[in-house]
Amino acid sequence: MAAQLDGAGTAKMSVLEEAFGQLQHIHAIVERMAVSVRAHQDTRQFRSQIGRAAAPLVGLLKPQFGMIADSVISLNLLTSRGGSDQTRLRALRAAVAQVRTQLEISVSRVKESHAIKDAAVTDASGETGAK
């Protein structure tokens, strides 16, 4: 049973759906980077692509979902830290999973808090009527 959402809930859900799409793009870049790391190739191009893909996602999430936007910022910062490519890749995969989990939790919370309640009240006999 799909619950209908109020106006604010609908707006938040559209933001979250767009964020899922953009996060999927970042995940694809990270996985292409993994192939490059496995082949012992240069990964600088992927790091800059992640930065370019993360910036609009932060802008999208910041007004309504600031904590998730902060997680995306930390994901972006992982690309510029030192260390081996294997370590960086592991941290990026974990960060993408963390952001995805936060988005899924936000979807559940928006559905719970912005569901439209039925106007009809059911009495003890099971008949529906307005009171």
C-alpha positions as CSV (number, residue, x, y, z in Angstrom):
1,M,0.0,0.0,0.0
2,A,1.6,3.2,-1.2
3,A,1.0,6.2,1.1
4,Q,0.5,9.6,-0.5
5,L,2.7,12.4,0.6
6,D,2.0,16.0,1.4
7,G,3.6,18.8,-0.7
8,A,6.8,19.0,1.4
9,G,7.2,15.2,1.4
10,T,6.8,15.1,-2.4
11,A,9.5,17.8,-2.8
12,K,11.8,16.0,-0.5
13,M,11.2,12.7,-2.3
14,S,12.1,14.3,-5.6
15,V,15.3,15.6,-4.2
16,L,16.2,12.2,-2.8
17,E,15.4,10.5,-6.1
18,E,17.7,12.9,-7.9
19,A,20.4,12.4,-5.3
20,F,20.2,8.6,-5.8
21,G,20.8,9.1,-9.5
22,Q,23.8,11.4,-8.9
23,L,25.2,9.0,-6.3
24,Q,24.9,6.1,-8.8
25,H,27.0,8.2,-11.2
26,I,29.7,8.7,-8.5
27,H,29.6,5.0,-7.7
28,A,30.2,4.2,-11.4
29,I,33.2,6.4,-11.4
30,V,34.6,4.7,-8.2
31,E,34.1,1.3,-9.8
32,R,35.9,2.4,-13.0
33,M,38.7,3.7,-10.7
34,A,38.8,0.2,-9.2
35,V,39.4,-1.3,-12.6
36,S,42.2,1.2,-13.2
37,V,43.8,0.5,-9.8
38,R,43.7,-3.2,-10.5
39,A,45.5,-2.6,-13.8
40,H,48.1,-0.4,-12.1
41,Q,47.1,2.6,-14.2
42,D,46.9,6.3,-13.2
43,T,43.8,7.3,-11.2
44,R,44.1,11.1,-11.2
45,Q,41.4,11.5,-13.8
46,F,38.9,9.6,-11.7
47,R,39.6,11.7,-8.6
48,S,38.8,14.9,-10.5
49,Q,35.7,13.3,-12.0
50,I,34.5,12.4,-8.5
51,G,35.0,16.0,-7.4
52,R,33.1,17.3,-10.3
53,A,30.2,14.9,-9.8
54,A,30.1,15.4,-6.0
55,A,29.7,19.2,-6.1
56,P,26.2,19.3,-7.6
57,L,25.1,16.6,-5.3
58,V,26.2,18.6,-2.3
59,G,24.3,21.6,-3.7
60,L,21.2,19.5,-4.1
61,L,21.2,18.0,-0.7
62,K,22.4,21.0,1.4
63,P,19.1,22.9,1.8
64,Q,17.1,20.0,3.2
65,F,19.5,17.2,4.0
66,G,22.6,19.0,5.4
67,M,24.0,16.0,7.3
68,I,24.0,13.8,4.1
69,A,25.6,16.7,2.2
70,D,28.4,16.7,4.8
71,S,29.0,13.0,4.1
72,V,29.3,13.8,0.4
73,I,31.8,16.5,1.2
74,S,33.8,14.0,3.2
75,L,33.6,11.6,0.3
76,N,35.0,14.3,-2.0
77,L,37.8,15.0,0.5
78,L,38.9,11.4,0.4
79,T,40.0,11.8,-3.3
80,S,42.6,14.4,-2.3
81,R,44.1,12.6,0.7
82,G,47.5,10.8,0.5
83,G,48.1,7.1,0.6
84,S,47.9,4.3,-1.8
85,D,45.2,4.0,-4.4
86,Q,44.0,0.7,-2.8
87,T,43.4,2.5,0.5
88,R,41.7,5.4,-1.2
89,L,39.5,3.1,-3.2
90,R,38.5,1.2,-0.1
91,A,37.6,4.4,1.7
92,L,35.6,5.7,-1.4
93,R,33.6,2.5,-1.6
94,A,32.8,2.8,2.1
95,A,31.8,6.4,1.8
96,V,29.5,5.7,-1.2
97,A,27.8,3.0,0.8
98,Q,27.4,5.3,3.8
99,V,25.8,8.0,1.7
100,R,23.5,5.5,0.0
101,T,22.4,4.2,3.5
102,Q,21.7,7.7,4.7
103,L,19.6,8.4,1.6
104,E,17.6,5.2,2.1
105,I,17.0,6.1,5.8
106,S,15.9,9.6,4.7
107,V,13.4,8.1,2.2
108,S,11.8,6.0,5.0
109,R,11.6,9.0,7.4
110,V,10.1,11.2,4.7
111,K,7.4,8.6,4.0
112,E,6.7,8.3,7.7
113,S,6.5,11.9,8.6
114,H,4.8,13.3,5.5
115,A,2.2,10.6,4.8
116,I,-1.3,12.0,4.3
117,K,-3.8,10.6,6.9
118,D,-7.2,9.5,5.8
119,A,-10.0,12.0,6.6
120,A,-12.6,9.3,7.2
121,V,-12.8,7.8,10.6
122,T,-13.8,4.1,11.1
123,D,-16.2,3.4,13.9
124,A,-16.3,0.2,16.0
125,S,-18.6,-1.6,13.6
126,G,-16.2,-1.2,10.8
127,E,-18.3,1.3,8.8
128,T,-16.5,4.3,7.5
129,G,-18.1,7.6,8.1
130,A,-17.1,11.2,8.9
131,K,-17.5,12.2,12.5
